[in-house]
Amino acid sequence: MGNKYTKRYPKEFKRDAIALVDSSGKTVTAVARELGISSESLRGWYRRAKADRGEGQPGELTTAERDELKRLRKQNTEQAKTIEVLRKAAVFFAKESDR
């Protein structure tokens, strides 16, 4: 989702970095500095991992919930477009039947 300058990390790297934060007792910032990555990236990965384990903040979505929300929003957009096409068709045929 990022732009062309956004660095991508493999899932294994993210998993290992999160495990290092959990096991080392160091702060997210310290671990990120050791690994040479952005502390904000690691903080986001860590927050998502905690939410997936059920340890996140109240109301925070898990990865599965985020994926479902994304899918439902896409489906909603497609249905809204379909409804608009059908509405225009109904208006067109209503005008045609009046002639």
DSSP file with accessible surface (Angstrom, degrees, kcal/mol):
  #  RESIDUE AA STRUCTURE BP1 BP2  ACC     N-H-->O    O-->H-N    N-H-->O    O-->H-N    TCO  KAPPA ALPHA  PHI   PSI    X-CA   Y-CA   Z-CA
    1    1 A M              0   0  175      0, 0.0     0, 0.0     0, 0.0     0, 0.0   0.000 360.0 360.0 360.0 -18.9    0.0    0.0    0.0
    2    2 A G        -     0   0   41      1,-0.2     2,-0.0     4,-0.1     0, 0.0  -0.157 360.0 -93.2 -75.6 177.6    2.9    2.3    0.5
    3    3 A N    >   -     0   0  106      1,-0.1     3,-1.7     2,-0.0    -1,-0.2  -0.147  50.2 -84.0 -81.5-174.2    4.6    4.3   -2.2
    4    4 A K  T 3  S+     0   0  174      1,-0.3    -1,-0.1     3,-0.0    -2,-0.0   0.663 127.5  56.8 -70.4 -11.7    7.6    3.2   -4.2
    5    5 A Y  T 3  S+     0   0  182      2,-0.1     2,-0.4     0, 0.0    -1,-0.3   0.479  79.5 109.9 -95.6  -3.9   10.0    4.3   -1.4
    6    6 A T    <   -     0   0   69     -3,-1.7     2,-0.3     1,-0.1    -4,-0.1  -0.590  68.2-131.8 -76.3 127.4    8.4    2.2    1.3
    7    7 A K        -     0   0  143     -2,-0.4     2,-0.4     1,-0.0    -2,-0.1  -0.611  16.8-146.0 -80.3 135.9   10.7   -0.7    2.3
    8    8 A R        -     0   0  165     -2,-0.3    -1,-0.0     0, 0.0     0, 0.0  -0.862  10.8-162.6-103.6 137.3    9.0   -4.1    2.4
    9    9 A Y        -     0   0   50     -2,-0.4     5,-0.0     2,-0.0    -2,-0.0  -0.938  24.4-109.5-118.7 142.5   10.0   -6.7    5.0
   10   10 A P     >  -     0   0   76      0, 0.0     4,-2.1     0, 0.0     3,-0.3  -0.273  28.4-115.0 -65.9 155.0    9.3  -10.4    4.9
   11   11 A K  H  > S+     0   0  173      1,-0.2     4,-2.8     2,-0.2     5,-0.2   0.862 116.3  56.8 -57.8 -37.7    6.8  -11.8    7.3
   12   12 A E  H  > S+     0   0  106      2,-0.2     4,-2.6     1,-0.2    -1,-0.2   0.899 105.9  49.6 -63.1 -40.7    9.5  -13.9    9.0
   13   13 A F  H  > S+     0   0   64     -3,-0.3     4,-2.5     2,-0.2    -1,-0.2   0.931 112.4  47.5 -63.1 -45.1   11.6  -10.8    9.7
   14   14 A K  H  X S+     0   0   70     -4,-2.1     4,-2.5     2,-0.2    -2,-0.2   0.932 112.1  49.8 -61.7 -45.3    8.6   -9.0   11.2
   15   15 A R  H  X S+     0   0  144     -4,-2.8     4,-2.4     1,-0.2    -2,-0.2   0.924 112.9  46.8 -59.8 -44.6    7.7  -12.1   13.3
   16   16 A D  H  X S+     0   0   92     -4,-2.6     4,-2.1     2,-0.2    -1,-0.2   0.882 110.9  51.7 -67.0 -37.5   11.3  -12.3   14.6
   17   17 A A  H  X S+     0   0    2     -4,-2.5     4,-1.9     2,-0.2    -2,-0.2   0.920 111.0  47.8 -66.2 -40.5   11.5   -8.6   15.4
   18   18 A I  H  X S+     0   0   21     -4,-2.5     4,-2.3     1,-0.2    -2,-0.2   0.923 111.0  51.0 -65.2 -42.7    8.3   -8.8   17.4
   19   19 A A  H  X S+     0   0   48     -4,-2.4     4,-2.8     1,-0.2     5,-0.2   0.878 107.4  54.6 -62.7 -35.9    9.6  -11.9   19.2
   20   20 A L  H  X S+     0   0   59     -4,-2.1     4,-2.5     2,-0.2     6,-0.4   0.907 107.5  49.1 -65.6 -40.3   12.8   -9.9   20.0
   21   21 A V  H  X S+     0   0   10     -4,-1.9     4,-1.0     1,-0.2    -2,-0.2   0.941 114.8  45.9 -62.8 -44.1   10.8   -7.1   21.6
   22   22 A D  H  < S+     0   0   73     -4,-2.3    -2,-0.2     1,-0.2    -1,-0.2   0.909 121.1  36.2 -64.9 -42.7    8.8   -9.6   23.7
   23   23 A S  H  < S+     0   0  100     -4,-2.8    -1,-0.2     1,-0.2    -2,-0.2   0.772 112.7  54.4 -87.2 -26.3   11.8  -11.7   24.8
   24   24 A S  H  < S-     0   0   43     -4,-2.5    -1,-0.2    -5,-0.2    -2,-0.1   0.736  88.6-136.0 -84.2 -23.6   14.5   -9.0   25.3
   25   25 A G     <  +     0   0   72     -4,-1.0     2,-0.1     1,-0.3    -4,-0.1   0.531  62.5 130.0  77.7   4.3   12.7   -6.7   27.6
   26   26 A K        -     0   0   95     -6,-0.4    -1,-0.3    -5,-0.2    -2,-0.1  -0.479  64.9 -97.1 -86.4 162.6   14.0   -3.8   25.5
   27   27 A T     >  -     0   0   93     -2,-0.1     4,-2.3     1,-0.1     5,-0.2  -0.327  30.4-112.6 -73.7 161.5   11.8   -1.0   24.2
   28   28 A V  H  > S+     0   0   21      1,-0.2     4,-2.7     2,-0.2     5,-0.2   0.914 119.0  53.4 -59.1 -42.1   10.5   -1.1   20.7
   29   29 A T  H  > S+     0   0   45      1,-0.2     4,-2.4     2,-0.2    -1,-0.2   0.913 108.3  49.0 -62.3 -42.1   12.7    1.9   19.9
   30   30 A A  H  > S+     0   0   24      2,-0.2     4,-2.2     1,-0.2    -1,-0.2   0.924 113.2  46.2 -65.6 -43.5   15.8    0.2   21.1
   31   31 A V  H  X S+     0   0    0     -4,-2.3     4,-2.2     2,-0.2    -2,-0.2   0.924 112.0  51.7 -65.5 -41.8   15.1   -3.0   19.2
   32   32 A A  H  X>S+     0   0    1     -4,-2.7     5,-2.3    -5,-0.2     4,-1.2   0.918 109.1  50.5 -61.3 -41.6   14.3   -1.0   16.0
   33   33 A R  H  <5S+     0   0  181     -4,-2.4     3,-0.4     1,-0.2    -1,-0.2   0.921 110.2  49.9 -62.7 -42.9   17.6    0.8   16.3
   34   34 A E  H  <5S+     0   0  104     -4,-2.2    -1,-0.2     1,-0.2    -2,-0.2   0.874 114.8  43.9 -62.2 -38.5   19.5   -2.5   16.7
   35   35 A L  H  <5S-     0   0   62     -4,-2.2    -1,-0.2    -5,-0.1    -2,-0.2   0.579 110.5-122.0 -84.6 -11.4   17.8   -3.9   13.6
   36   36 A G  T  <5 +     0   0   65     -4,-1.2     2,-0.3    -3,-0.4    -3,-0.2   0.841  69.8 121.6  74.6  33.9   18.2   -0.7   11.6
   37   37 A I  S   <S-     0   0   18     -5,-2.3    -1,-0.3    -6,-0.2     2,-0.2  -0.799  72.2 -80.8-122.9 168.6   14.5   -0.2   10.9
   38   38 A S     >  -     0   0   58     -2,-0.3     4,-2.1     1,-0.2     5,-0.2  -0.451  29.3-141.7 -68.2 133.6   12.0    2.5   11.7
   39   39 A S  H  > S+     0   0   35      1,-0.2     4,-2.6     2,-0.2     5,-0.2   0.852 103.1  56.7 -65.9 -31.2   10.7    2.4   15.2
   40   40 A E  H  > S+     0   0  122      2,-0.2     4,-2.1     1,-0.2    -1,-0.2   0.877 105.8  50.3 -67.6 -36.9    7.2    3.4   13.9
   41   41 A S  H  > S+     0   0   45      2,-0.2     4,-2.4     1,-0.2    -2,-0.2   0.962 113.8  44.1 -63.1 -50.2    7.2    0.4   11.6
   42   42 A L  H  X S+     0   0    0     -4,-2.1     4,-2.8     1,-0.2     5,-0.2   0.897 111.3  54.4 -63.6 -38.4    8.2   -2.0   14.4
   43   43 A R  H  X S+     0   0   69     -4,-2.6     4,-2.5     1,-0.2    -1,-0.2   0.916 109.5  48.0 -62.3 -40.8    5.7   -0.3   16.8
   44   44 A G  H  X S+     0   0   11     -4,-2.1     4,-2.4     2,-0.2    -2,-0.2   0.920 112.5  48.0 -65.6 -43.6    2.9   -0.9   14.3
   45   45 A W  H  X S+     0   0   23     -4,-2.4     4,-2.4     1,-0.2    -2,-0.2   0.921 113.5  48.5 -61.4 -43.6    3.9   -4.5   13.8
   46   46 A Y  H  X S+     0   0   47     -4,-2.8     4,-2.4     2,-0.2    -2,-0.2   0.911 110.7  49.9 -65.0 -42.9    4.0   -5.0   17.5
   47   47 A R  H  X S+     0   0  119     -4,-2.5     4,-2.2    -5,-0.2    -1,-0.2   0.919 112.2  47.8 -62.8 -43.1    0.6   -3.4   18.1
   48   48 A R  H  X S+     0   0  108     -4,-2.4     4,-2.4     2,-0.2    15,-0.3   0.904 110.8  51.5 -64.9 -40.7   -1.0   -5.5   15.4
   49   49 A A  H  X S+     0   0   17     -4,-2.4     4,-1.5     2,-0.2    -2,-0.2   0.910 109.9  49.4 -63.3 -41.6    0.6   -8.7   16.8
   50   50 A K  H  <>S+     0   0   66     -4,-2.4     5,-3.1     1,-0.2     6,-0.7   0.913 110.8  49.9 -63.8 -41.3   -0.7   -7.9   20.3
   51   51 A A  H ><5S+     0   0    6     -4,-2.2     3,-1.3     4,-0.3    -2,-0.2   0.909 108.9  52.2 -63.5 -40.3   -4.2   -7.3   18.9
   52   52 A D  H 3<5S+     0   0   78     -4,-2.4    -1,-0.2     1,-0.3    -2,-0.2   0.811 109.2  50.1 -66.3 -28.9   -4.1  -10.6   17.0
   53   53 A R  T 3<5S-     0   0  106     -4,-1.5    -1,-0.3    -5,-0.2    -2,-0.2   0.455 121.3-109.5 -85.4  -2.4   -3.2  -12.3   20.3
   54   54 A G  T < 5S+     0   0   69     -3,-1.3    -3,-0.2    -4,-0.3    -2,-0.1   0.635  94.3 107.2  84.2  15.0   -6.1  -10.6   22.1
   55   55 A E      < +     0   0  109     -5,-3.1    -4,-0.3    -6,-0.2    -5,-0.1   0.314  51.7 109.1-106.0   6.7   -3.8   -8.3   24.1
   56   56 A G  S    S-     0   0   27     -6,-0.7     3,-0.1    -5,-0.2    -8,-0.1  -0.041  79.6 -71.7 -78.8-178.5   -4.5   -5.1   22.2
   57   57 A Q    >   -     0   0  140      1,-0.1     3,-2.1   -10,-0.1    -1,-0.2  -0.377  64.4 -85.4 -68.1 151.0   -6.4   -2.0   23.2
   58   58 A P  T 3  S+     0   0  124      0, 0.0    -1,-0.1     0, 0.0     3,-0.1  -0.343 117.6  19.0 -58.4 134.1  -10.2   -2.3   23.5
   59   59 A G  T 3  S+     0   0   82      1,-0.3     2,-0.3    -3,-0.1    -2,-0.1   0.364  89.2 136.5  86.5  -5.9  -11.8   -1.8   20.1
   60   60 A E    <   -     0   0   54     -3,-2.1    -1,-0.3     1,-0.1     2,-0.2  -0.594  53.4-124.9 -77.7 132.8   -8.5   -2.5   18.2
   61   61 A L        -     0   0   71     -2,-0.3    -9,-0.1    -3,-0.1   -10,-0.1  -0.534  14.3-131.4 -81.1 143.9   -9.1   -4.7   15.1
   62   62 A T     >  -     0   0   36     -2,-0.2     4,-2.6   -11,-0.1     5,-0.2  -0.342  32.8-101.8 -79.8 170.6   -7.3   -7.9   14.5
   63   63 A T  H  > S+     0   0   47    -15,-0.3     4,-2.5     1,-0.2     5,-0.2   0.915 124.5  50.8 -60.6 -42.5   -5.7   -8.6   11.2
   64   64 A A  H  > S+     0   0   70      1,-0.2     4,-2.4     2,-0.2    -1,-0.2   0.913 111.3  47.8 -63.2 -40.8   -8.6  -10.9   10.2
   65   65 A E  H  > S+     0   0   90      2,-0.2     4,-2.6     1,-0.2    -1,-0.2   0.900 111.2  50.9 -67.2 -39.5  -11.1   -8.2   11.2
   66   66 A R  H  X S+     0   0   80     -4,-2.6     4,-2.3     2,-0.2    -2,-0.2   0.910 111.0  48.7 -63.2 -41.9   -9.2   -5.6    9.2
   67   67 A D  H  X S+     0   0   98     -4,-2.5     4,-2.4     2,-0.2    -2,-0.2   0.908 112.1  48.6 -64.4 -41.6   -9.1   -7.9    6.1
   68   68 A E  H  X S+     0   0  100     -4,-2.4     4,-2.9     2,-0.2     5,-0.2   0.917 110.5  51.1 -65.6 -40.7  -12.9   -8.5    6.4
   69   69 A L  H  X S+     0   0   62     -4,-2.6     4,-2.5     2,-0.2    -2,-0.2   0.925 110.2  49.6 -61.8 -42.3  -13.6   -4.8    6.8
   70   70 A K  H  X S+     0   0  124     -4,-2.3     4,-2.1     2,-0.2    -1,-0.2   0.930 112.5  47.7 -61.7 -44.3  -11.5   -4.1    3.7
   71   71 A R  H  X S+     0   0  135     -4,-2.4     4,-2.6     1,-0.2    -2,-0.2   0.927 112.7  48.4 -63.6 -43.7  -13.4   -6.8    1.8
   72   72 A L  H  X S+     0   0   70     -4,-2.9     4,-2.6     1,-0.2    -1,-0.2   0.879 109.9  51.6 -67.2 -37.1  -16.8   -5.5    2.9
   73   73 A R  H  X S+     0   0  162     -4,-2.5     4,-2.2    -5,-0.2    -1,-0.2   0.905 111.1  48.1 -65.6 -40.5  -16.0   -1.9    2.0
   74   74 A K  H  X S+     0   0  136     -4,-2.1     4,-2.4     2,-0.2    -2,-0.2   0.933 112.6  48.5 -63.8 -44.5  -14.9   -3.0   -1.5
   75   75 A Q  H  X S+     0   0   72     -4,-2.6     4,-2.6     1,-0.2    -2,-0.2   0.907 110.2  52.3 -62.0 -40.6  -18.1   -5.1   -1.8
   76   76 A N  H  X S+     0   0  104     -4,-2.6     4,-2.4     1,-0.2    -1,-0.2   0.913 109.0  49.6 -62.0 -42.5  -20.2   -2.1   -0.6
   77   77 A T  H  X S+     0   0   75     -4,-2.2     4,-2.1     2,-0.2    -2,-0.2   0.926 111.3  48.8 -63.4 -43.7  -18.5    0.2   -3.2
   78   78 A E  H  X S+     0   0  102     -4,-2.4     4,-2.2     1,-0.2    -2,-0.2   0.910 112.0  48.7 -63.5 -41.0  -19.3   -2.3   -6.0
   79   79 A Q  H  X S+     0   0   96     -4,-2.6     4,-2.7     1,-0.2    -1,-0.2   0.882 108.1  54.1 -67.9 -36.5  -22.9   -2.7   -4.9
   80   80 A A  H  X S+     0   0   53     -4,-2.4     4,-2.1     2,-0.2    -1,-0.2   0.910 109.3  48.7 -63.0 -39.3  -23.3    1.1   -4.8
   81   81 A K  H  X S+     0   0  141     -4,-2.1     4,-2.2     2,-0.2    -2,-0.2   0.917 111.4  49.6 -66.0 -41.5  -22.1    1.3   -8.4
   82   82 A T  H  X S+     0   0   80     -4,-2.2     4,-2.6     1,-0.2    -2,-0.2   0.923 110.0  50.7 -62.6 -43.9  -24.5   -1.5   -9.4
   83   83 A I  H  X S+     0   0  112     -4,-2.7     4,-2.6     1,-0.2    -1,-0.2   0.907 109.2  51.6 -61.6 -40.5  -27.4    0.3   -7.7
   84   84 A E  H  X S+     0   0   75     -4,-2.1     4,-2.4     2,-0.2    -1,-0.2   0.916 110.0  48.7 -64.0 -41.8  -26.5    3.6   -9.5
   85   85 A V  H  X S+     0   0   97     -4,-2.2     4,-2.4     1,-0.2    -2,-0.2   0.934 113.0  47.8 -63.2 -44.2  -26.5    1.8  -12.9
   86   86 A L  H  X S+     0   0  110     -4,-2.6     4,-2.5     2,-0.2    -2,-0.2   0.883 109.9  52.8 -65.4 -37.4  -29.8    0.2  -12.2
   87   87 A R  H  X S+     0   0  125     -4,-2.6     4,-2.3     2,-0.2    -1,-0.2   0.940 110.5  47.2 -62.9 -44.6  -31.3    3.5  -11.0
   88   88 A K  H  X S+     0   0  125     -4,-2.4     4,-2.5     1,-0.2    -2,-0.2   0.895 111.7  51.2 -64.6 -38.5  -30.2    5.2  -14.3
   89   89 A A  H  X S+     0   0   35     -4,-2.4     4,-2.8     2,-0.2     5,-0.2   0.910 108.8  51.1 -65.0 -40.6  -31.6    2.3  -16.3
   90   90 A A  H  X S+     0   0   62     -4,-2.5     4,-2.1     2,-0.2    -2,-0.2   0.920 111.1  47.9 -63.3 -41.9  -34.9    2.5  -14.5
   91   91 A V  H  X S+     0   0   62     -4,-2.3     4,-2.2     2,-0.2    -2,-0.2   0.933 112.2  50.1 -63.6 -44.2  -35.1    6.3  -15.2
   92   92 A F  H  X S+     0   0  107     -4,-2.5     4,-2.2     1,-0.2    -2,-0.2   0.946 113.5  43.9 -59.6 -50.4  -34.2    5.6  -18.9
   93   93 A F  H  X S+     0   0  136     -4,-2.8     4,-2.0     1,-0.2    -1,-0.2   0.834 109.7  56.6 -69.5 -28.3  -36.9    3.0  -19.3
   94   94 A A  H  X S+     0   0   49     -4,-2.1     4,-0.9    -5,-0.2    -1,-0.2   0.913 109.8  45.7 -66.6 -40.7  -39.5    5.0  -17.4
   95   95 A K  H  X S+     0   0  134     -4,-2.2     4,-0.5     1,-0.2     3,-0.4   0.892 111.8  52.2 -67.8 -39.2  -38.9    7.9  -19.9
   96   96 A E  H >< S+     0   0   77     -4,-2.2     3,-0.8     1,-0.2    -2,-0.2   0.874 107.0  52.1 -64.4 -37.8  -39.1    5.4  -22.9
   97   97 A S  H 3< S+     0   0   92     -4,-2.0    -1,-0.2     1,-0.2    -2,-0.2   0.733 101.5  62.3 -74.5 -19.0  -42.4    4.0  -21.7
   98   98 A D  H 3<        0   0  134     -4,-0.9    -1,-0.2    -3,-0.4    -2,-0.2   0.670 360.0 360.0 -77.4 -15.8  -43.9    7.5  -21.5
   99   99 A R    <<        0   0  224     -3,-0.8    -3,-0.1    -4,-0.5    -4,-0.0  -0.090 360.0 360.0 -76.2 360.0  -43.5    8.1  -25.2
